[in-house]
Amino acid sequence: MANRTFFGGIHPYEGKELSKDKPIKTILPGSELVYPLSQHIGAPAKPIVQAGDKVLTGTKIAEAGGFVSAPIYSTVSGTVKGIEKRRVVTGGMVDSIIIENDGLYAEVEWPEMKPVEEMTTQEKIDLIREAGVVGMGGAGFPTAVKLSPKEPDKIDYVIANCSECEPYLTSDYRRMLEEPDLLIDGLRIAVGLFPNAHGILAVEDNKMDAAKLLMDKVKDDPLLSVKVVQTKYPEGAERMLIHACTGRDINSSMLPADAGCVVDNVDTLCAVGRAVREGRPLMERIVTITGDAITDPCNYKVRIGMNYRDLIEDAGGFVTEPAKIISGGPMMGFAIFDLDVPTTKTASAITCLTKDAVAELAPSACINCAKCVDVCPERLIPKNLADAVENGQEERFLREYGMECCECGCCSYICPARRQLTQLIKGMRKIQLAKRRK
Amino acid sequence: MSESNPNTTLRRVSSNPHVRSAVTTSNIMFWVAVSLLPSAGYGIYHFGVNALIILLLSVGSAVAAEFIYEKLMKKPVTIGDLSAVVTGLLLGMNLPSTVVWYVPVLGSVFAIIVVKMLFGGLGQNFMNPALAGRCFLLISFPAAMTNFNYLADAVSTATPLAALKNGEAVNVLDMVTGNVAGTIGETSMIAIVIGACILILLGIIDLRIPGTYIASFAIFVVIVQLVRGNGFNSAYLSAQLAGGGLMLGAFFMATDYVTSPITNRGKYIYGIFLGVMTGIFRMFATSAEGVSYAIILGNLLVPLIEKWTLPRAFGIPKPVKQKKAGKEAEKA
């Protein structure tokens, strides 16, 4: 078999011990739920309700706005209050459907489902699309699109990304321990979409208990296997994980399908399973509330649309005033300036830290130490790229593969001079991507 | 309703990642200075209080030069990054213990002001400041810089390499422990290697540059000896490896971040270049030593090496050579 890992990477403080032993708690939302119309990559969803409409748990409130888009469902019963701009985790104001929760959680009548074995591939993909399933690891790419590549027979592997390499996060880990069958069922369904595919559950070796449990569950299935990968950030980055599991390499302009792979996150596969088996839309996800500023770090099963502040309050609030609140983990998450934001399909955690490592030290001169080169999983020279950005050398940036950057943040993490390497490179990539679109 | 809750203060945000490793420039420099202490300490033990005074003068004037320059130029003072301490210490360790007081001072001021600050300060110098300072002193004070008569009774104390060059026998064991003539910090191979181990264990340096440097130097020496018809002489080879500034240069100066290549392949090429150049200087030039000049020359090649060895990014396919592609097309 191929390598167990990839080139480069870092070992930041994991922080997983804070919440890894806390079983998933189900939490009920407050009186108001907010559903941003754009919580996935692609066109925003189009609202199909109006202020005053009554909705039930599972009522579709917005439909897909295009092929690369996803519908949104109400996760409570109640009344639509309106559609207005609301703050989301990235800081912007996004058109959102606001629903007043009546506290009854009355559900729609779920459809009678055909047994999965009798469904055609297209029927299954339609169910996944209709359920609004998107990549729940953070990217939010509509899963139905991912699962319908041009040449399905060329897909060799469906990789369940169980690596959870992001520090502090334990939501996938808890899901693997507590609902392994749901995950495996989702993976089986995804594997079944392709005539020649095998399923791989890729678990980092710091979660051996979960890996062993999954191994035990799939030992009789010739199509599925567990791959234990090295604990290292960013092991769960799509291109790195494909390399670790199959030894195949893809660059930024290729898709996983070009290497015969499809990669899906744990929560995503669970949602796939429920969409196909039960006809249930994506309405909930596991969120880790963690960090040294939280009184009682834990893992929640959260209805999408629920306010972050309610989650923090249920976790006992803050022990000390956090210096930084991050939606997601500390490597890839978004720092938020206000807790009044809703849980979306891609919100994996809220990490509240008492120490703001970024503000503590100002950037200083680069000493050419090459630590960024040693950790860059894309084998770039982050120092050169950042210099090129600072000096406005776009051509050099492109020539030295600046667009290959996966924005994992390893270079910024390791830089002893505290340069904002990832941030500089990310900025230039955005400019270049915008230029391409023109 | 869309307004933020007025009771909460807005928190600081920044672009991810939000965590940083504990290693900073100043603690790297701190550990480099600490790992130089075994050899500096041995130098003081071996050469006496003079050596201590020279080290203090070179470190003090390096830090003072940086401080005064930045004050005069109204720039932020950066002596806190400790890089001037390392430069001063390295320069002092590269001087004989017999030099008069203004030699280390002039060397440090030249290293800091001319080589480092005038080019833009830390990270911008294209030569190792300590080595450039030493070469400046070698040219300015050739006699004082090669006077290794540190013993009071003025017995001839040629460095082992000079003795070796003249065909005299040398005591390799003394060269390993450091009980020989030489500059303050270069004589004891053991002390230098202890310091190097600290840096390697802390992950501050690795063996890519020093390893290829020392190995390619050794291979070069063996080849030249064989070509000259002297046969393989392990004592000669060990004396070459333990003698002069090779160990100090390979572990502490060739590995200087600022003036060595950033690319991985570049590091190997740089190491091989240094090994071969040091060999050429030692075996074909008039002087017995060649580490300083080899590293200085290597420093000048770094931008070129970096340009040549730019790695292909992950997942970028190897460019298919024209000929091969042509053949494949023919077959098809």
Interface residues (C-beta under 8 A of the other chain):
Chain A: F6 F7 I10 P12 Y13 E84 K85 R86 R87 G91 M93 P167 R239 H243 D249 I250 N251 S252 M254 P322 A323 K324 I325 I326 G328 P330 M331 M332 G333 F334 A335 I336 F337 D338 L339 D340 L353 D356 A357 V358 A359 E360 L361 S364 A365 C366 I367 N368 C369 A370 K371 V373 D374 P377 E378 R379 L380 I381 K383 N384 E400 Y401 E404 G409 S412 Y413 I414 C415 P416 A417 R418 Q420 T422 Q423 K426
Chain B: M1 S2 S4 N5 T8 L10 R11 R12 V13 S14 S15 N16 P17 H18 V19 R20 S21 V23 T24 T25 N27 I28 T78 D81 S83 G121 L122 G123 Q124 Y257 V258 T259 S260 I262 T263 N264 K267 L310 P311 R312 A313 F314 G315 I316 P317
